[in-house]
Amino acid sequence: MSLPPGPPGPAFLQTIGYTYWTFPFFEECARRYGDPFTLRMPGFGSFVMLAAPEHIKQVFTGDPDKLHAGKANAVLEPVVGRHSVLLLDGKEHLRQRRLLLPPLHGERMKEYARLMGQIAAAELERMPVGAPFSIHHHMQTITLQVILRAVFGLDEGAQMDELAALLVEFTRPPPSLMIFVPPQYLKYGDFPLSPYRAFLRRREKVDRALRAILRAKQAKPDPSRTDILSMLLSARDEEGRAMTEDELRDELVTMLVAGHETTATELSWAFERLLRNRDALAKLTADVDSGEDAYVTATIRETLRRRPVLSIAGPRRVVAEIEVDGRTYGPGCHLVPNAYLVHHDPEIYPEPYAFRPERFLEEDPGTYTWIPFGGGRRRCLGASFAMLEMGIVLRAVLSRMEVRIGGAGRLEANRRRMITVVPGKGAEAILSERERAPVPA
């Protein structure tokens, strides 16, 4: 098996480049070595980065018995747990996905939309007016509240406040490189005062709180509840089996990780880009005022193109020999659709570094050219939930506030925060109350 060319330097230097200079590192590798190219990560093996839509299609539609997405996500196990749908393959994955899908689609989304609007409006009241501040912090608060109430089914009060504090601490990033340490090596970081030991303590506190909530809900089931956890507790697979406590715990943490920080990050990038593209901001505000959806949806799609949720989308670990574009890959390597590179291909997106929501007004994104949520049978289950939440938050802010750029107005550098890349200053902005024309008598 001959892998595509890639950087010849030590594997640990490639990991550092990927971790701290993600986007320029990808672009430099693509410029030097073409598409595809290979990166090496200590303890993980080889990662073949793919940016051509036809290659991405072959990975997303490839034989799941030969390409395992769960094994490719093993680095997340210390956080989400081994029962997470992200880490499962084969029949186990299909079972879990079927149980999780119904609460995240259909009529229930209307109920979530009302809740999201209430949470966004309440947080808007806490945002400072007339002074620069970080939008990212407030987006994190909104998305966490949505998880606690729509997913965990908690009502406002001491229990929710306590769990919120624990979850904020739990998701506080350790040193970024720890996120990319192979699970089999983490045991060497388990010593007093180590970041990993501190992480384990935080995880234990969250586990105790989540399991207490699970047991309380199991003891007194309420069929009238529409939160996702209540529906998962009553869900049954084809054999009539319910999800175990461990499975429920891991899926709740997965929804927290996949639906809290990622959505908050994308909302922050949306404001960061809009603040530097005033024409797009004016068109979006006009769309919000008119009650239309087209430009709102296009803005979200363009944000996800320009700053995808994750720079890579749906990696697969090769477990049996497979051919992609005439090249044969053997067990052990990873085939990795590179969302950032395909989203910035000038043949697909002219002027790829420009922020132009108009790209998506005339046609919907391509299945293999717009992949912020991955693709194939492993496409993110919460994609519709996230898109809905982003639209509601953007409307809530822009319907009441004028948003201006904060600080010196320079572009904000990228900053790694766990698995996401966030605006360096958290999307610094200044809000002011909008002036509205008087309503005719």
PyMOL commands that set and color helices and strands:
alter all, ss='L'
color gray80, all
select helices_A, chain A and resi 11-20+22-33+53-60+69-72+74-80+85-87+90-100+102-104+108-124+135-151+158-170+176-179+183-189+195-219+228-234+245-275+278-290+294-306+339-343+357-360+376-378+383-400
alter helices_A, ss='H'
color red, helices_A
select strands_A, chain A and resi 37-41+45-50+67-68+133-134+316-318+322-324+327-329+334-337+401-405+414-417+420-423+428-433
alter strands_A, ss='S'
color yellow, strands_A
deselect
rebuild
show_as cartoon
